[in-house]
Amino acid sequence: MNDFLWVERYRPANVRECILPENTSQMFEGFVEQGEIPNLLLAGPAGIGKTTIAKALCNELEADFFVINGSDEGRFLDTVRNQAKSFAASVSLTSKAKHKVIIIDEADNCTPDVQMLLRGNIEEFQNACRFIFTCNYKNRIIDPIHSRCSVVDFNVKGKERAQMAASFFDRVKTILDINKIEYEKKVVALIIQKYFPDFRRTLNELQKYSSKGKIDTGILGSGADLAVGDLVTYLKKREFTNMKKWVVQNLDNEPQIIMRKVYDTMYTYMKPKSIPEAVLIMGEYQYKANFVMDQEINLVAFMTELMMRCEFQ
């Protein structure tokens, strides 16, 4: 059941409950007061709340909405065409909103031809629907969609980051108290700091750690115990089986921690001419780590690319 997951059980139901920079929150509240939204492109890092605010807007406007996931069915032209047209043509018997809303979640994973179709849908269904696109990387969204949407950037910096982290800390403490979980405030703060601004990932990790009823010191892996020297030997000698075993043995560490450890030490074990390519490989698999179902396979694929494409000293 979805309600078992904290990210669903405690998902904000309205705009004011969403943790946002003040100016962004005021803008969305203005849409609610007006009773209407423009087509929107919400861009920013994974887990920061783009989909949550999209659904909260629909809830407050009492608008019927339909979600198409760009990483799943949103990659198929015929599927998107049929789903969008069917929803746009349907008659709502309960909605009080001026328009229905189609949410294209993870739109940056839609193929270019699907994005062009959606660009046409914006115009074709403008009298019946509004579109909200969410994405991690707005440069992967075609320009014709950019020009037809109000773009909202969720990348927060400086003082806003601190304010949002503090607000999220207060919310997390409330959730832990509701679930009668013992916790050390310092440890909770460290977990938030580790994953911020990925609220979704933070709640998932806290729920995992809380399975024994307590969150205390010792649950945060630093990567200090990673035997990178052994890994380098396996990569250099192209010993795939031993490399795979190394990955499995170190899966208690977060994939980002493992990749960061490799990145921090690569100047000592990799030939200089291979470092730029290694950085590009790392960037690609860091991105994929946010979406893949199996982190072991992703890490093994990452190590395999390093093994085959880079030269070691």
WOGINOR-V15786 format. One line per field, one symbol per residue. ss: DSSP state (H for helix, E for strand, - for the rest). psi: psi as a letter, one per 40 degrees, with the letter a starting at -180 (. if undefined). Layout:
ss->???
psi->???
//
This chain:
ss->-HHH-HHHH-----HHH----HHHHHHHHHHHHH-----EEEE------HHHHHHHHHHHH---EEEEE---HHH-HHHHHHHHHHHHH----------EEEEEE-HHH--HHHHHHHHHHHHH----EEEEEEE--HHH--HHHH---EEEE----HHHHHHHHHHHHHHHHHHHHH---EE-HHHHHHHHHHH---HHHHHHHHHHHHHH-EE------------HHHHHHHHH---HHHHHHHHHH-----HHHHHHHHHHHHHHHE-HHHHHHHHHHHHHHHHH------HHHHHHHHHHHHHHH--E-
psi->hdedhddddfhheiddehhiidddddddddddddeiiihihhhiiieefdddddddddddefhhihhhheebdeehddddddddddddeihhedheidiihhhgifdeeiidddddddddddddfdddiihhhiidheeehiddddeeihhhhehiibddddddddddddddddddddefhiihddddddddddehfgdddddddddddedeehhaieehheedehgdddddddddefgddddddddddeediiddddddddddedeeeihdeedddddddddddddddedidhddddddddddddddeihi.
//
